[in-house]
Amino acid sequence: MTKVAIFASGSGSNFENIAQRVQDGRLDNIEITALYVDHDDAFAIERAEKLNIPVHVTLPKTFDSKSDYEQRLLELLKEEEVEWIILAGYMRLIGPDLLNAYEGRILNIHPALLPKYKGIDAIGQAFESGDKVTGSTVHYVDSGMDTGEIIEQSQCDIYPDDTKAQLEERIKNLEYELYPRVIAKIIR
């Protein structure tokens, strides 16, 4: 069993999708040790509780520095013998403490075809761009914002009569298939 921790900041729909696949055996040989959140009001917490997955709420603002915050996360990760970190809507750049401890073992999913539309509101950026195609990317995490080595991408069309909400829904559905598939390939 490979032990993974999932980090999220918000709604946690990708977390829930991964967790359900682990629990029903579609993502086998993986154990989710806990959900790690950086906001005490993240809806992901409710999702974790329904799935009986432990939650660590660690608030960065309660620490003197990013390094102190990440050192606390590392203590928890070490206690749980976590081998991989999976980011699922974690809206914070990973710092050197976590990067050094988990080099090559942190995955992220981003709702764009990287290297296009890095950072916040990638779907909105693609929607406003006039592009005909967008999608989602799973990549390794490095010190930059969405700059790590690309592992796999999945694409979808942007239709002329799309609303941003419709496009968001299509990208989420892509992610629900793409991320577990890549996790299964990489972590086994």
DRENPA-3360 file (N, C-alpha, C; in nm, 2 decimals, always signed):
BEGIN
1 = MTKVAIFA = +0.08/-0.12/+0.00/+0.00/+0.00/+0.00/+0.09/+0.13/+0.00 ~ +0.06/+0.21/-0.09/+0.13/+0.34/-0.10/+0.05/+0.44/-0.02 ~ +0.11/+0.51/+0.07/+0.04/+0.61/+0.15/+0.05/+0.75/+0.09 ~ -0.06/+0.81/+0.07/-0.07/+0.94/+0.01/-0.14/+1.04/+0.10 ~ -0.11/+1.16/+0.09/-0.18/+1.27/+0.16/-0.24/+1.36/+0.04 ~ -0.36/+1.40/+0.06/-0.42/+1.49/-0.04/-0.43/+1.63/+0.02 ~ -0.39/+1.73/-0.05/-0.39/+1.87/+0.00/-0.50/+1.94/-0.08 ~ -0.59/+2.02/-0.01/-0.69/+2.09/-0.08/-0.71/+2.23/+0.00;
9 = SGSGSNFE = -0.77/+2.32/-0.07/-0.80/+2.45/-0.01/-0.95/+2.49/-0.01 ~ -1.02/+2.43/-0.10/-1.16/+2.47/-0.13/-1.26/+2.36/-0.12 ~ -1.33/+2.35/-0.23/-1.45/+2.26/-0.24/-1.41/+2.11/-0.22 ~ -1.30/+2.07/-0.28/-1.25/+1.93/-0.27/-1.32/+1.83/-0.36 ~ -1.37/+1.87/-0.47/-1.44/+1.77/-0.56/-1.34/+1.67/-0.62 ~ -1.22/+1.72/-0.65/-1.12/+1.62/-0.70/-1.08/+1.53/-0.59 ~ -1.06/+1.58/-0.47/-1.03/+1.50/-0.36/-1.13/+1.39/-0.34 ~ -1.26/+1.43/-0.34/-1.37/+1.33/-0.32/-1.37/+1.23/-0.43;
17 = NIAQRVQD = -1.35/+1.27/-0.55/-1.34/+1.17/-0.66/-1.23/+1.07/-0.64 ~ -1.11/+1.12/-0.61/-1.00/+1.03/-0.58/-1.03/+0.93/-0.46 ~ -1.08/+0.99/-0.36/-1.11/+0.91/-0.23/-1.21/+0.81/-0.26 ~ -1.31/+0.84/-0.34/-1.42/+0.74/-0.37/-1.36/+0.62/-0.45 ~ -1.27/+0.66/-0.54/-1.21/+0.55/-0.62/-1.11/+0.47/-0.54 ~ -1.05/+0.52/-0.44/-0.96/+0.44/-0.35/-1.05/+0.35/-0.27 ~ -1.16/+0.41/-0.22/-1.25/+0.33/-0.13/-1.32/+0.21/-0.20 ~ -1.36/+0.24/-0.33/-1.43/+0.13/-0.40/-1.33/+0.04/-0.48;
25 = GRLDNIEI = -1.20/+0.06/-0.47/-1.11/-0.03/-0.53/-1.06/+0.00/-0.67 ~ -1.12/+0.11/-0.73/-1.08/+0.14/-0.87/-0.94/+0.20/-0.87 ~ -0.89/+0.26/-0.76/-0.76/+0.30/-0.74/-0.70/+0.22/-0.63 ~ -0.64/+0.10/-0.66/-0.60/+0.01/-0.56/-0.46/+0.03/-0.52 ~ -0.42/-0.03/-0.41/-0.29/-0.02/-0.35/-0.25/+0.12/-0.31 ~ -0.35/+0.20/-0.28/-0.33/+0.34/-0.23/-0.41/+0.36/-0.11 ~ -0.34/+0.42/-0.01/-0.41/+0.45/+0.12/-0.40/+0.60/+0.14 ~ -0.51/+0.67/+0.15/-0.51/+0.81/+0.18/-0.50/+0.82/+0.33;
33 = TALYVDHD = -0.39/+0.88/+0.38/-0.37/+0.89/+0.53/-0.46/+1.00/+0.58 ~ -0.47/+1.11/+0.51/-0.55/+1.23/+0.56/-0.57/+1.33/+0.45 ~ -0.67/+1.41/+0.47/-0.68/+1.54/+0.39/-0.61/+1.65/+0.46 ~ -0.53/+1.73/+0.40/-0.46/+1.84/+0.46/-0.52/+1.97/+0.40 ~ -0.58/+2.05/+0.48/-0.64/+2.18/+0.43/-0.57/+2.30/+0.50 ~ -0.57/+2.41/+0.43/-0.51/+2.53/+0.48/-0.62/+2.64/+0.51 ~ -0.75/+2.60/+0.50/-0.86/+2.69/+0.54/-0.95/+2.61/+0.63 ~ -0.99/+2.67/+0.74/-1.08/+2.59/+0.83/-1.23/+2.59/+0.78;
41 = DAFAIERA = -1.26/+2.67/+0.67/-1.39/+2.67/+0.62/-1.40/+2.59/+0.48 ~ -1.29/+2.52/+0.45/-1.29/+2.45/+0.32/-1.40/+2.34/+0.32 ~ -1.48/+2.34/+0.21/-1.59/+2.24/+0.20/-1.53/+2.10/+0.19 ~ -1.41/+2.09/+0.15/-1.34/+1.96/+0.14/-1.34/+1.89/+0.27 ~ -1.34/+1.96/+0.38/-1.35/+1.90/+0.52/-1.48/+1.82/+0.53 ~ -1.59/+1.87/+0.49/-1.72/+1.80/+0.50/-1.71/+1.67/+0.41 ~ -1.65/+1.68/+0.30/-1.64/+1.57/+0.21/-1.56/+1.46/+0.28 ~ -1.45/+1.50/+0.34/-1.36/+1.40/+0.41/-1.43/+1.33/+0.52;
49 = EKLNIPVH = -1.51/+1.41/+0.60/-1.58/+1.36/+0.71/-1.68/+1.25/+0.67 ~ -1.75/+1.28/+0.56/-1.85/+1.18/+0.50/-1.78/+1.05/+0.46 ~ -1.66/+1.06/+0.42/-1.58/+0.95/+0.37/-1.49/+0.88/+0.48 ~ -1.51/+0.94/+0.60/-1.43/+0.89/+0.72/-1.28/+0.90/+0.69 ~ -1.24/+1.00/+0.63/-1.09/+1.03/+0.61/-1.05/+1.14/+0.71 ~ -0.94/+1.11/+0.79/-0.90/+1.22/+0.88/-0.86/+1.35/+0.81 ~ -0.87/+1.46/+0.88/-0.85/+1.59/+0.83/-0.75/+1.66/+0.92 ~ -0.65/+1.72/+0.86/-0.55/+1.81/+0.93/-0.58/+1.95/+0.88;
57 = VTLPKTFD = -0.63/+2.04/+0.97/-0.65/+2.18/+0.93/-0.53/+2.25/+0.99 ~ -0.44/+2.30/+0.90/-0.32/+2.37/+0.94/-0.33/+2.51/+0.88 ~ -0.34/+2.61/+0.96/-0.36/+2.75/+0.90/-0.23/+2.82/+0.89 ~ -0.19/+2.86/+0.77/-0.06/+2.92/+0.75/-0.04/+3.05/+0.83 ~ -0.15/+3.12/+0.85/-0.14/+3.25/+0.92/-0.11/+3.24/+1.07 ~ -0.12/+3.12/+1.12/-0.08/+3.09/+1.26/+0.06/+3.06/+1.28 ~ +0.14/+3.07/+1.17/+0.29/+3.04/+1.18/+0.36/+3.17/+1.15 ~ +0.48/+3.18/+1.20/+0.57/+3.29/+1.18/+0.62/+3.30/+1.04;
65 = SKSDYEQR = +0.64/+3.19/+0.97/+0.69/+3.18/+0.84/+0.64/+3.07/+0.76 ~ +0.66/+3.07/+0.63/+0.62/+2.96/+0.54/+0.70/+2.84/+0.58 ~ +0.82/+2.85/+0.61/+0.90/+2.74/+0.65/+0.85/+2.67/+0.78 ~ +0.81/+2.75/+0.88/+0.75/+2.70/+1.00/+0.62/+2.62/+0.97 ~ +0.54/+2.68/+0.88/+0.42/+2.61/+0.84/+0.45/+2.48/+0.77 ~ +0.54/+2.48/+0.68/+0.57/+2.35/+0.61/+0.64/+2.25/+0.70 ~ +0.72/+2.30/+0.80/+0.78/+2.21/+0.90/+0.67/+2.13/+0.98 ~ +0.56/+2.20/+1.01/+0.45/+2.14/+1.08/+0.39/+2.03/+0.99;
73 = LLELLKEE = +0.37/+2.07/+0.86/+0.31/+1.97/+0.77/+0.40/+1.85/+0.76 ~ +0.53/+1.87/+0.75/+0.63/+1.76/+0.74/+0.62/+1.67/+0.86 ~ +0.60/+1.73/+0.98/+0.59/+1.65/+1.10/+0.47/+1.55/+1.09 ~ +0.35/+1.61/+1.04/+0.23/+1.52/+1.03/+0.25/+1.42/+0.92 ~ +0.31/+1.46/+0.81/+0.34/+1.36/+0.70/+0.43/+1.25/+0.74 ~ +0.53/+1.28/+0.82/+0.63/+1.18/+0.87/+0.56/+1.09/+0.97 ~ +0.47/+1.14/+1.06/+0.40/+1.06/+1.15/+0.31/+0.96/+1.08 ~ +0.26/+1.00/+0.96/+0.17/+0.91/+0.89/+0.24/+0.83/+0.78;
81 = EVEWIILA = +0.37/+0.85/+0.77/+0.46/+0.77/+0.68/+0.41/+0.79/+0.53 ~ +0.37/+0.92/+0.50/+0.33/+0.95/+0.37/+0.44/+0.95/+0.27 ~ +0.41/+0.88/+0.15/+0.51/+0.87/+0.05/+0.49/+0.96/-0.07 ~ +0.37/+1.00/-0.09/+0.33/+1.09/-0.20/+0.23/+1.20/-0.15 ~ +0.24/+1.32/-0.21/+0.15/+1.43/-0.19/+0.07/+1.45/-0.32 ~ -0.06/+1.46/-0.31/-0.15/+1.48/-0.42/-0.22/+1.62/-0.40 ~ -0.19/+1.71/-0.48/-0.26/+1.84/-0.47/-0.39/+1.84/-0.55 ~ -0.50/+1.88/-0.48/-0.63/+1.87/-0.54/-0.70/+2.01/-0.51;
89 = GYMRLIGP = -0.66/+2.11/-0.58/-0.72/+2.24/-0.55/-0.65/+2.31/-0.43 ~ -0.53/+2.28/-0.42/-0.45/+2.34/-0.31/-0.39/+2.47/-0.37 ~ -0.44/+2.58/-0.31/-0.41/+2.72/-0.37/-0.29/+2.79/-0.31 ~ -0.19/+2.71/-0.29/-0.07/+2.77/-0.23/+0.06/+2.71/-0.30 ~ +0.15/+2.80/-0.32/+0.28/+2.74/-0.38/+0.35/+2.66/-0.28 ~ +0.40/+2.55/-0.32/+0.48/+2.46/-0.23/+0.62/+2.52/-0.22 ~ +0.66/+2.53/-0.09/+0.79/+2.59/-0.06/+0.91/+2.48/-0.06 ~ +1.03/+2.53/-0.04/+1.15/+2.44/-0.04/+1.14/+2.33/+0.06;
97 = DLLNAYEG = +1.08/+2.35/+0.18/+1.08/+2.24/+0.28/+1.01/+2.12/+0.23 ~ +0.89/+2.14/+0.18/+0.81/+2.03/+0.12/+0.87/+1.97/-0.01 ~ +0.92/+2.07/-0.09/+0.98/+2.02/-0.22/+1.10/+1.94/-0.20 ~ +1.19/+1.97/-0.10/+1.31/+1.89/-0.08/+1.27/+1.76/-0.02 ~ +1.17/+1.75/+0.07/+1.14/+1.63/+0.14/+1.07/+1.53/+0.04 ~ +0.99/+1.59/-0.06/+0.91/+1.51/-0.15/+0.95/+1.53/-0.29 ~ +1.07/+1.55/-0.32/+1.12/+1.58/-0.46/+1.07/+1.47/-0.55 ~ +1.00/+1.51/-0.66/+0.95/+1.41/-0.76/+0.83/+1.33/-0.71;
105 = RILNIHPA = +0.78/+1.36/-0.59/+0.66/+1.29/-0.54/+0.55/+1.38/-0.50 ~ +0.53/+1.49/-0.57/+0.42/+1.58/-0.55/+0.35/+1.60/-0.68 ~ +0.22/+1.56/-0.69/+0.14/+1.58/-0.82/+0.04/+1.69/-0.80 ~ +0.01/+1.76/-0.91/-0.09/+1.86/-0.92/-0.17/+1.84/-1.05 ~ -0.30/+1.89/-1.04/-0.38/+1.90/-1.16/-0.41/+2.04/-1.18 ~ -0.41/+2.09/-1.30/-0.44/+2.23/-1.33/-0.54/+2.24/-1.45 ~ -0.64/+2.32/-1.44/-0.75/+2.32/-1.54/-0.71/+2.40/-1.66 ~ -0.61/+2.37/-1.73/-0.56/+2.43/-1.85/-0.46/+2.34/-1.92;
113 = LLPKYKGI = -0.44/+2.37/-2.05/-0.34/+2.29/-2.12/-0.20/+2.37/-2.10 ~ -0.14/+2.34/-1.99/-0.01/+2.40/-1.96/+0.09/+2.38/-2.08 ~ +0.17/+2.47/-2.11/+0.21/+2.59/-2.03/+0.12/+2.71/-2.04 ~ +0.01/+2.70/-2.11/-0.09/+2.81/-2.12/-0.17/+2.83/-1.99 ~ -0.20/+2.95/-1.96/-0.29/+2.98/-1.85/-0.26/+2.93/-1.71 ~ -0.14/+2.96/-1.67/-0.09/+2.92/-1.54/-0.17/+3.00/-1.43 ~ -0.17/+2.95/-1.31/-0.22/+3.03/-1.20/-0.37/+3.03/-1.18 ~ -0.41/+3.14/-1.12/-0.56/+3.15/-1.08/-0.65/+3.18/-1.20;
121 = DAIGQAFE = -0.77/+3.12/-1.20/-0.87/+3.14/-1.30/-0.83/+3.10/-1.44 ~ -0.76/+2.99/-1.45/-0.72/+2.94/-1.58/-0.83/+2.91/-1.67 ~ -0.95/+2.87/-1.62/-1.06/+2.84/-1.70/-1.11/+2.97/-1.76 ~ -1.12/+3.07/-1.67/-1.16/+3.21/-1.72/-1.07/+3.26/-1.82 ~ -0.94/+3.24/-1.80/-0.84/+3.29/-1.90/-0.86/+3.22/-2.04 ~ -0.88/+3.09/-2.04/-0.91/+3.02/-2.16/-1.04/+3.06/-2.22 ~ -1.14/+3.08/-2.14/-1.27/+3.12/-2.19/-1.27/+3.25/-2.26 ~ -1.20/+3.35/-2.20/-1.19/+3.48/-2.26/-1.09/+3.49/-2.38;
129 = SGDKVTGS = -1.01/+3.39/-2.40/-0.89/+3.40/-2.49/-0.93/+3.40/-2.64 ~ -1.05/+3.34/-2.67/-1.08/+3.31/-2.81/-1.03/+3.18/-2.86 ~ -0.96/+3.10/-2.77/-0.91/+2.97/-2.80/-1.03/+2.88/-2.83 ~ -1.01/+2.78/-2.91/-1.11/+2.68/-2.95/-1.10/+2.55/-2.86 ~ -0.99/+2.54/-2.80/-0.96/+2.42/-2.72/-0.89/+2.45/-2.59 ~ -0.93/+2.38/-2.48/-0.86/+2.39/-2.35/-0.86/+2.25/-2.29 ~ -0.83/+2.24/-2.16/-0.83/+2.11/-2.10/-0.77/+2.11/-1.96 ~ -0.71/+2.01/-1.93/-0.65/+1.99/-1.80/-0.51/+1.92/-1.81;
137 = TVHYVDSG = -0.43/+1.95/-1.71/-0.29/+1.90/-1.71/-0.26/+1.84/-1.57 ~ -0.20/+1.72/-1.57/-0.14/+1.67/-1.45/+0.01/+1.68/-1.46 ~ +0.07/+1.74/-1.36/+0.22/+1.76/-1.36/+0.28/+1.74/-1.23 ~ +0.41/+1.72/-1.23/+0.49/+1.72/-1.11/+0.50/+1.86/-1.06 ~ +0.51/+1.88/-0.93/+0.52/+2.01/-0.87/+0.67/+2.05/-0.85 ~ +0.70/+2.17/-0.89/+0.83/+2.23/-0.87/+0.81/+2.36/-0.80 ~ +0.92/+2.44/-0.79/+0.91/+2.57/-0.72/+0.83/+2.68/-0.79 ~ +0.80/+2.66/-0.91/+0.72/+2.76/-0.98/+0.57/+2.74/-0.98;
145 = MDTGEIIE = +0.49/+2.83/-1.03/+0.35/+2.82/-1.04/+0.31/+2.75/-1.16 ~ +0.27/+2.62/-1.15/+0.23/+2.54/-1.26/+0.34/+2.52/-1.37 ~ +0.46/+2.51/-1.32/+0.57/+2.50/-1.42/+0.64/+2.36/-1.42 ~ +0.59/+2.27/-1.33/+0.66/+2.14/-1.33/+0.64/+2.05/-1.45 ~ +0.72/+1.95/-1.46/+0.71/+1.86/-1.58/+0.57/+1.81/-1.60 ~ +0.53/+1.82/-1.72/+0.39/+1.77/-1.76/+0.39/+1.62/-1.77 ~ +0.29/+1.56/-1.71/+0.28/+1.41/-1.71/+0.18/+1.37/-1.82 ~ +0.06/+1.43/-1.82/-0.04/+1.39/-1.91/-0.14/+1.51/-1.92;
153 = QSQCDIYP = -0.20/+1.52/-2.04/-0.31/+1.63/-2.06/-0.43/+1.56/-2.12 ~ -0.54/+1.63/-2.10/-0.67/+1.59/-2.17/-0.73/+1.72/-2.21 ~ -0.79/+1.71/-2.33/-0.85/+1.84/-2.38/-0.99/+1.83/-2.41 ~ -1.05/+1.95/-2.42/-1.19/+1.96/-2.46/-1.21/+2.09/-2.54 ~ -1.32/+2.09/-2.62/-1.35/+2.21/-2.70/-1.41/+2.32/-2.62 ~ -1.38/+2.44/-2.67/-1.46/+2.56/-2.62/-1.55/+2.60/-2.73 ~ -1.68/+2.58/-2.70/-1.78/+2.61/-2.80/-1.82/+2.76/-2.80 ~ -1.86/+2.81/-2.92/-1.89/+2.95/-2.93/-2.00/+3.00/-2.84;
161 = DDTKAQLE = -2.10/+2.91/-2.81/-2.21/+2.95/-2.72/-2.19/+2.90/-2.58 ~ -2.07/+2.86/-2.54/-2.04/+2.82/-2.40/-2.06/+2.93/-2.30 ~ -2.10/+2.90/-2.19/-2.08/+2.99/-2.07/-1.96/+2.94/-2.00 ~ -1.91/+3.02/-1.91/-1.79/+2.98/-1.83/-1.83/+2.86/-1.75 ~ -1.95/+2.86/-1.69/-1.99/+2.75/-1.60/-2.00/+2.62/-1.68 ~ -2.04/+2.62/-1.81/-2.05/+2.50/-1.89/-1.91/+2.45/-1.91 ~ -1.82/+2.54/-1.94/-1.68/+2.50/-1.97/-1.61/+2.44/-1.84 ~ -1.64/+2.51/-1.73/-1.59/+2.46/-1.60/-1.64/+2.31/-1.57;
169 = ERIKNLEY = -1.76/+2.29/-1.60/-1.82/+2.15/-1.58/-1.75/+2.05/-1.67 ~ -1.73/+2.09/-1.80/-1.66/+1.99/-1.89/-1.52/+1.96/-1.84 ~ -1.45/+2.07/-1.79/-1.31/+2.05/-1.75/-1.31/+1.96/-1.62 ~ -1.40/+1.99/-1.53/-1.41/+1.90/-1.41/-1.43/+1.76/-1.45 ~ -1.52/+1.73/-1.54/-1.54/+1.59/-1.58/-1.42/+1.53/-1.64 ~ -1.34/+1.61/-1.72/-1.21/+1.56/-1.77/-1.12/+1.52/-1.66 ~ -1.11/+1.61/-1.56/-1.02/+1.59/-1.44/-1.06/+1.47/-1.36 ~ -1.19/+1.44/-1.35/-1.23/+1.32/-1.27/-1.18/+1.19/-1.33;
177 = ELYPRVIA = -1.16/+1.19/-1.46/-1.10/+1.07/-1.53/-0.95/+1.08/-1.54 ~ -0.90/+1.20/-1.57/-0.75/+1.21/-1.60/-0.67/+1.19/-1.47 ~ -0.71/+1.26/-1.36/-0.62/+1.26/-1.24/-0.61/+1.11/-1.18 ~ -0.72/+1.04/-1.16/-0.70/+0.90/-1.11/-0.62/+0.81/-1.20 ~ -0.64/+0.83/-1.33/-0.57/+0.75/-1.43/-0.42/+0.77/-1.41 ~ -0.38/+0.90/-1.40/-0.24/+0.94/-1.39/-0.18/+0.89/-1.25 ~ -0.26/+0.91/-1.15/-0.22/+0.86/-1.01/-0.19/+0.71/-1.02 ~ -0.28/+0.64/-1.08/-0.27/+0.49/-1.08/-0.14/+0.46/-1.16;
185 = KIIR = -0.10/+0.53/-1.26/+0.02/+0.50/-1.34/+0.14/+0.53/-1.27 ~ +0.14/+0.65/-1.21/+0.26/+0.71/-1.15/+0.30/+0.65/-1.01 ~ +0.19/+0.63/-0.93/+0.22/+0.59/-0.79/+0.24/+0.44/-0.77 ~ +0.20/+0.36/-0.86/+0.21/+0.22/-0.85/+0.36/+0.18/-0.87;
% end
